Every structure is written in structure tokens, then in C-alpha cells.
Amino acid sequence: MQGVQSTGNVNTLSLKICEKGLRYDLTVPFARYVVQHQQEIVFPFKRYQIQPVWRADRPQKGRYREFYQCDVDVIGSNSLLNEIELIQIMDEVFRKLAVRVKMKINNRKILSGISEYIGEAGRITDITVAIDKLDKIGEEKVFAELRDKGVSSEAIQKIQPLLKISGSTREKLEVLAGMLRDKVSGLKGIEELQKIFYCLEGIPTDNPLEFDVTLARGLNYYTGAIFEVKATDAEIGSICGGGRYDDLTGIFGLPGISGVGVSFGADRIVDVMNQLDLFPAEAEATSMVLIGNFGEKESVFCLSLLAQLRDAGIRTELYPDAVKLGSRSVMQVHAIFLLSPS
């Protein structure tokens, strides 16, 4: 009887826990928002969103259980011009932050074509998850993981040369096109990347964009182009990533709506900027000007000056309490204005 009672309590507790959850990312909730408000928004719909998300990670350098994502998305359009715009946004953000980065791009359709080519079309998820760890754990451990998941030795042998294709972007895509010549999905992915790189020829980026056939991204809702950005001068994981997702809104009852977006990892970007000492000295300063308060009339007079200084971009405070000259200030300042209406 006690055992039955205990089991019942566990089941009740499990139901309560399962009804609640912490936000894993911002893209899936965004898809739900689009479905709920489809009659109120105009497609293509663009949005940015900055909010905290959570992961069940063991906290360590560069990995957090809670962190901020800064998302930029376009939904309701299949045009590759959206990918171009996102590449420009990533490039501009890191240029303005003075963080040198390498932007990588691949296409999930190419990975699908590779899975077909090696005879393991039904294991695309296992293959992409393993490949995505290539730069973290190395080839041998990736191939061992594939074997553990049931991928045949013949398939692993066939995939090895694909992961070592070298040369310029054009050369690598041409080699892949030859190998995947009868794989419709793979060829479609190659064609999409060729168009993206063709468009970028006239608008070069400050940070290099590199085609990387080993780039997989872990989230399985990606269906087209996928992006990843890493800092050139700092040891940390990706600081930005994303891709195209077709039909993500379908899980909420609105099929056939394609979107594409990228997510900036705010916490990792701050870590990189701290490592490289990129924050300007004035970013750590508090007020630049403190206006002394010597009485009610004086403080009322100073309010207009306070507004003028703030409008001019000068961080200014009016000390809230009336004090004498000998009182110790509680704020670190660069200048003190002692003003009187007279």
C-alpha cells in the first residue's frame, strides 16, 4: 500500500514538473507567436528579440545554464536575399564591436545529400550531430560515435573524403556537386550556397565568410543555410549562429511558412571582449558630472541644466539631498558644478 501511495506521489510530481519548463531558445516561441498573430502581422515579418534562455549544461568556461540570446529573424519568405542581409548584419555587428571573427556557412540540404551518398539517408540526425562535434573531439571520436549509433563502416569510409575537401569555396562546391550529382537535395543546397556567394561578390564583408562542409548545427529544425561565427583571437565556442527553418510553424498548425534567423550569444561576446580588452574606458565610468545640491531653490534651477547636459550625451547626476561642501560625496565624478539661481 505504501508503495502504491509513493508511486502515486511520484506521478503527480512528474506531471507538475512536465507542465513547466524553462525557455530553451527564442526561435520556437517566435514560431508560435507568428501562428497566434498571423492575421495581425504582414509577411515577410522581421523581428529582433533579446531575452534569457536556459540549457541543462554543466556550467564551465563559455557554457552557462542561463544566458542571453539576441535573435534576428525574417519569416514568411523563401528568398535567399534574407540570408544575405543576415550575413551583413553579423558582419556589421562584429565590425562595430571590433571583434575579429570568421563566419562559416553550410546547408542542411548538402548534409542530407551526403547522408544519401553514403547510404545512410535514414540517419541524417545521427550523422549531423556527430559531424557537428568534429572541431571539438576530432575525427576518430566522431567516427567512433557514428559506429556506436549503427552507421556502417562502409558509410564512414565514404564520408571521410567529403569532410576533407579543400580549396576555394567555388572549388569545394564544384567537387561536392560532382560527388552528389544524382542527389537532388544535395544539389539544391549547393545551388543555394552558390547564389549566396555570387551575391556577396559585389558587397564584400569585413570578416571572411567560409564554406565549411563539416558545419552541421545541432538543432534539427534547420532545413537550408546554416551559419556559425567564431572569434578569431579568443578561445571560446561559437558566439553567433543560426539558419533557415522551413515549416517550423507547422508544429503549431500553420504549415508552409519558411523563416531564417541568427542568434548572438551576448554572454560569450562579452567574455570575448573582456579577454581582448575591447571595452572602452568610458564604458566602465559612471557619472561624468555631478551637480551639487545646496538647497531646494538651487536644485530646481539645476534641473534644466541637468536636462541640457544629458541631451548632449554627458552622463550627469543631480545629488538628491542638500549637503554642505564638506560632506563626502557617494559618487565618483569627473567634475562638480556648484550652481545657484543668483
N, C-alpha and C positions, 0 to 999 in steps of 0.2 A: 504493500500500500504506500509505504514511504517512497519507494522507487517510482511509482506512478505519479505521485504528487511532485517529486523532484523533476521528472521528465516534463510534466505539465508546466512547471515554472520556467524551465529552460526554453520550451517552445514559445511561451508567452513573451519572455525576454527577447528571444530571437526575432519575433515579429516586430516588437517595438524598435529594435535596433535597425532592422531591414527597412523600416518605413522612413528612416532618416539617413542622410548621407552628406558628406562634405563635397563641395564642387570640385570635380577633377580637372576640368578645363572650361573655357568660355565658349567654345565653338558649338558644342551640342546644345547648351542652353540658348545660344543665339538662334540655332535652327528651330527650336521650339517657339521662341519669340516670333520668328518670321511666320510660322504657321498660325499662331494665335492672332497675329495682326496683319494677315495677308491682305485684308480689304482696306487697310489704312495706309499701307506703305506703297511706294512707287518703285517698280523694278526697272533696271538693276538698283539694288539698295546697298548703299555704302554706310559703314559704321566703324567707329573705334570704341574700345571699351577697356577700362583699366580696373581690375579687381583682383582680390586674393583668390588663390586656388590651393588645393591640398593634395598631397600624394602620400602613400604609405611607404615612404622611403626611410631608410636609416640615416639620420642626419650626419653629414660629413661635409668636407670642403666642396662647395659648389652644388650640394644637394640639400634640399630643405623640405620639411613636411608642409610648411606654409610659405608661399611666396607670391609675388605679384606678377601677373601677366598683363601685357599691353597689346591688345589684339586689333588688327586692321582687317576688315573683310569686305568683299563685294559678293553679293548673292543675287541670282536671277539673271545671269549672263554667262554664256559659254565662250565669249571672246577671249583670245589669248592676250589681247591688249591689257586686260586686267592683271595678268601675270607680269607684263612689262611695267605697269605702274607700281606694283608691289616691289619689284626689284629696285626701281628708282627710289621708292620710299625707304627701303632698307639701306641703300647706299647713302642717301642724304642724311638719315638719322646718324649713322656711324661716322660720316664725314664731319657733321656738326659737333659730335661728341669727341672728335679727334681720336677715335678708336680704329686702328687699322684692322680690317677683317678680310677673310676670304669667304665669299658667298659660293655655295655649292648648289647644284640643281640636278635633278634626275626626273624620271617619270615612272609612275607606278605601272603604266601600260608596258613599259620596257621590261620591268621586273616580271610582269605577267607573261610576256613573250619568252623571257629566259626560262621561266618555270615550265612552259610548254616545250621549249627547245631541249631541255634536259630530261623530258619525260616525266615530270612531276607536277603537272598542272594543278592537281588537287591539293598540293602542299605549299601554295604560294605564301600563306601566312607564316608557316614554319620557316620557310626559306628567307623571307624578308626580315623576320625577327632576328634570325641568326646573322644574316649579312649586315644588319644594322649595327652589330657589335664588332665588326671587323677591326676598326681602328682602336677598339678598347681591349680586346682579348687576343687578337691575332688570328691568322688563317687556321692554324692547327686546331685551336679550340673551337672556332666556328665550324670547321668540318666535323669535329667530334660531336658537336651539338646537333648538326644535321643528321649524323649517323644515329644518334640516340633517339631522334624523332622519326626514324624509319626511312630517311632518304637513302636511296641505293648508292652503292659505291660507284657504279657507272655514271649516275647523275652527278655525283660530287666531282668525278674526273672531268666531266663535260663542262661543269661550271667554272672550274679553276682558270682556264684561259680567258674566260669572259671577264673575270674580275681583275685581270692584269693587262687589259687593253691600254695602250699608251698612245701618245701623240697629241696633236691639237684636237680641239673639240670637233672640228669637221672630220678629221681623220678617224677619230674614235667612233663617231656616229656612222660613218661610212662602213667601217669594219663591222659594226653591230648590224647594220642593215643587210649586209651580205650574209651574216650568220642567221639572222632571223627573217630571211627573205620570204618564207611561207607562213610566218606568224603574223596574222592580221593585227592583233592587239599591239605587239611589239613594234611593228612598222608605224602604226598610228602614233605611238609615243615618240618615236624617233622624228617623225614629221612635225609634231608639235614643238619639240625642242629646236629643230632646225629653224622653224618660223620665229621662235623667240630670239635665238641668237642672230638671225638675219635682221630683225627689227632693232636690236641693240647695237648693230654696227654703226648706225647713224647717231646714236646717243650713248657714247661710251661712259662707263661708270668709273668713279674714282677707285673703288675697290673691285678687285677682279672677280668675275663670275666664272666658275669652273664646272664643267660637266663631270659628274662622278657616278659611274655606273654602280658603285657599291653603296651609294646613299639609298636608304630604304625608309627611314622614319618608322617609328613603332606603331603609330595609330592606323588601324586598318580601314578607317573611313576615307582615307585619301585614295583618289582614283586617277589623277593626272599628274601634273607637275608637282614636285615636292622640293622644298628649299631647306637649307640649313646654313647657318652663319656661325663661324668661329673666329675668335680674336687671334690675330697673328702673333702678338707679343706677350700673351698671357696664357698660363696653363690652367685651363678650365674647359668645361664641356661647351656645348652649343649655347649661344646667347640669343639666338633667334631661329625660328623655324616655322614651317607651315606647308601649305599645299592646296591643291584643288580637291574638292569633295563633291561628287555628284550624288544627288538623291539622299543627302543626309536628312532633309526634311521629310523624307518618305516614312521614317520611323514614327513621325508624329501625324501622319495622314495626308501629307501634301507631296506626292511623288513628282520627280522630274525637274526639280529646281536645283541648278548647279551653282556652286559657290567656290570661292578661293580666298584664302587669307593667310596672314602670317602673325606670329606671336613673338613679342620681345620679352625676354626674361629680365625684368627690371632688377631683381636682386643680383643676378650674375653680372649684369652690365655694371652695376655699382661696384661689385667685387673687382672687376677688371679695371675700372677707372681708379679704384683705390690702389691696386697693385702697381699701376703705371703712373700714379700721382698726377692724374689728369684734372682733378677738381681745382678750379681757380681759387686763390687765397680768399677772395671776397665771398666765395660761396659759404665759407665757414664763419664769416663775420655776422654779428647780429646787427644792432642798430649802428648807423654811421653818425647820426646826430641825435643828441638828447637835449630837449628843451627843458630848462629848469622851471619849476613851478614855485612862484613866490606869493601866491595868493589867488583868490577867486577871480578878480578882475584881470590880473595878469594872464592867467591860464585861458580865460575866454578870448582875450586878444590873440594869444598864441595859436589858437585853433585854426585860424585862417592861414597862418604861416605853415603850420603842420600839413595842411592840405596841399599847399603850393609845393612844398619840398617833396611830398610823396608823389604828386603828379609829375615831378621832374625825375622820378626814379631813384630818389635818395631815401634810403630806409631811415625813418625818423620816428622818434617817440617823444611824447609829452609826458613828463613824470607826473603820475596821477595825484600825488599828495603834495601839499605845500610843505616845503622844507627850507631850512636855513642853509647858508653857504657852507657851514662846517659839517653838515650831515654827510654821511658816507653814502655814495651812490650804489645802488644794487645792480646797475647795468654797466657793461663795458662799452665805452663810447669812443668816438674819434674826435668829437667836438661838443662843446656845451654852449648853447645860446642862452644868455641871460637877458630877457626882454621885459619891457614894461610899456603899458599903453601910453605913458607920458614921454 
